[in-house]
Each structure stands twice: as C-alpha cells, then as structure tokens.
Amino acid sequence: MSELEPSDRELKANLKQNVEQDTDAAVAEIILENSEKNHRKSWLALLLLISIGINGIAVFRVFSPTQQAQKPAAATTKVPPPRAVEVTTLTSGNVTNSVQLLGQVESPQQATIRAQTGGVIKNVLVQPGDKVRAGIAIAIIDDADQKLALSQAEAQLAQQRNNLARLEVGTRPEIIAQRQAAVNSAQAREREAVDNLKRNTGLVKQGALPERLLVEARAAVDDVKGERLEAQAELAEAQAGATREEIAAQGSNVEAAVAAVNQAKLQIERTRIEANSNGVVLQRQVSPGDYVQPGGEIATFIAGERLDIFLELPEQLSGRVKPGTKVELTARALPQWRGNATITGVVPTAEAASRRQRVRVRLDNPPPGLLPGMAISGNLQLPGNTQGFVVSRDALTRKQNQWLVFAVEDGKAKQLEVEMVADMGEKVAISGAGLQNGQTVVLSGGDGLKDKAEVKVKG
C-alpha cells in the first residue's frame, strides 16, 4: 500500500500546485506529508474490517447447524454388528403358586435328667451350652450311704446262704447225739417224778402227808412229761432232716438277699449321673453341695443332631398340603443358608387363636447356628389351575410398567409384550399374544435390545 492510485497522484499534483501558489514550499510539503499519513490510516482501517469479516464467515461456517448435522449423518451410515445373545425355549404347563410360610425351630427331644438316688451333689461336670454324648457323666453324688447299704445287704445274703446250706446238708451227728441226751434226761426226770407221785399217794392215804403234796407231785409228773415229748420231737426233727418246702422257702430268702445286694450296687452306680443321649445342655438345676432326692432335676438337654420346623399354613390351604411336599427353608439368622426339605407331618388340628394348621419338617442335619426358638420361613410351591408358559426370570425385561420378552426370528429380535401370571422363584409363568410352545426367546443379552435388532445366538 506504499504506492498511490492514479487519482491520488492527480490530487496530489493539483494540491501541490495550489499550495505552491498560495504558500511557501515548505508549508506545502508539510501539508502533503500529513495528507499522505491520513490516507494510509484509512486504508489500514479498511483492510482490518475486511479481515474481520472473512474470519467471522469462517467461524460461522464451522459452528453452524449444518456442519453439526453433517457429522451424525456420516456416523449413521455405519451398520452396528449383531448382538450376541443366549436363548432358551418356552414350555407350557400348569402354573405353580409360591406360598410363603412362617414358623419356628423346635427341638424334637428335650429332656430333663433326674437323679435316681438321693444324696449330696459332689460335682457338676457340665455347663449350659456344652455338647455331650450318651454315657458321659454330667454330675456325681456322694456315695457313702449307698456303700453302707451295700455292706448290710451283703451280710444278710451271707447269713441266708448259710441257713440254706444247713438245711441242704442235714443235721450234724453231734447235734443228734445232743438231742438224744436231752431225751434221756427228760425220761429220767419223768420216771423220778412218777415214783415220787406213787410214794406220796401211799403216804396221803395213810394220813402221813397232807393232800396238798399229792397235787404238787402230779403237777411235777405232767411238767417232766412235756419236756420229754419236746425233746423227743427235736430229736426226731434232727434225725429226719429239713423238708423240701423248708429248703425251697430258704432258697427264696437267699434270692431276696441277692436282689438286695444288686439294688445296693445299682444305687452306687446311679451316683454317677450320665447323659442318656447326644445333645446340648440347655440348663442345669443343681450345684455342688446341693442335696437331691430321688427324682430331683439335674440338667435339661436338647437334641443337637435333629430339629423340627413347624410352619403355619394359611386357613385357605388347610387340607391341601400333605406329607412329602417339598419346601425351601430360609432363616433370618442365617442369610446364606437355604435348606431343601420335605414336609414330614401334618398336625390334624388348627390353632385356636390363628385358625392356622401347622406342618412339621424334620431336619436330621441342621446347619450350625440354627437353634430352637429361632424364626424360620418356608417357600412352598403348590400347583395351580392356570395354564401358562414357563421361562426363566432372566428372560423378562421391564420397560416402564410393561414386561417384555424378545423372540428370535430369522436372526432378528421380536419384541413381545407379556403378563406375569405367577412368580415361581427362579422361573416365572407368563402369558401374552404371540407366545408359542417351544418358541425361542432371549435369555441373556436382552438389556437395551430393540425390536427388529439383529442378534447372533451364542454357542
């Protein structure tokens, strides 16, 4: 822009000429230089405005909506690949209804161990919560009284056995001789008494003795006669020996004495109180130093290897549930545990307050931590009268308030609206237009899937 246009040159020449005519040459030169500077500034301003306009147009084209619209248009030209999905088939059948039951855990065996003999508690060997096995000692009673009773019973047995042996062997010869001597002595006294009676009788008749002495002599004869008869009877008994009845009676006495000894030994054994089955100690009722009578409570046990679950049936299900029905058990105290069991018994009456019938489930191997008194729930599957298509819960897709499944036809997904007929846990029963038995539907990979989208079946 250092050179001027032809019109400008003419203007400069005319201006110079006029200035030279009216003013000094120096003044004219200054005026010309100022004029040239002002003219250059105007051209610079004009060029700046033109540059700003060109740049503005470029920026407007870059950020204009037409440019933004061109980019998505170019992206939509790419076709997405088919989505990989897993499929399953629909099966038709009767719908099963899921019923949630509430109940609690109970112990089928809860027993109180009692003392079978009296005495002072010497030691208690268990505490509440201890696991015990059958035959393990749980308490010891002082056995001093029982040992004394055993000694007495053994002494009585020895005496009765001795008496029986004497009867079985018979009377010894020296005893027979002794009794024979007693008979001879009695006979001699009897003869003496008879002679004395005869002599006194003659003297009384003669009047030499009073009548009173005759009466005393007759009484003495009767006394010695009785002694003779008794001695003869004892001699005859010794010579004949014991009868069978006497030996049998004495044998019974010996058996009774043996039973008394055995009973005394049993009482000593019972001072060691033992558990009669496997279980867990729920409570103990005695401490060392306590005196217990026969039948006194020692400890309460519950069975630890088996538990009973009692579930309550709604009134409308009374009579419909039978033994052998499968049930799934869950407990709030054991969130990771799920037990599959069968109903083993149905209580034939309903509770008066709740009008609910109870069913029993036997757990032979309960999980650790499941204790009597805990709450438990059971999920019962009962067959219904409704027909539907059964499919895994994973095949359902929820959009707003509508359940959907995607059928696979000719490599494309077909969206079908369905209605959930019954919730059966891992599986559900559905119904809807377009559903067919054996139809292939998407099992996994259906999230975000659209109608008529291309799919590729895995495997």
Secondary structure, DSSP 4 states (H G I P E B T S, - for coil): --SPPHHHHHHHHHHHHHHHHHS-HHHHHHHHHHHHHHHHHHHHHHHHHHHHHHHHHHHHHHSSHHHHHHHHHHHTTSPPPPEEEEEEE-EEEEEEEEEEEEEEEE-S-EEEEE-SS-EEEEEE---TT-EE-TT-EEEEE--HHHHHHHHHHHHHHHHHHHHHHHHHH---HHHHHHHHHHHHHHHHHHHHHHHHHHHHHHHHHHTSS-HHHHHHHHHHHHHHHHHHHHHHHHHHHHHH---HHHHHHHHHHHHHHHHHHHHHHHHHHTTEEE-SSSEEEEEE---TT-EE-TT-EEEEEE-SS-EEEEEEEPGGGTTT--TT-EEEEEETTEEEEEEEEEEEEEEEEE-TTT--EEEEEEESSPPTT--TT-EEEEEEEEEEEEEEEEEEGGG-EEETTEEEEEEEETTEEEEEEEEEEEEETTEEEEE-TT--TT-EEEEES-TT--TT-BEEE--
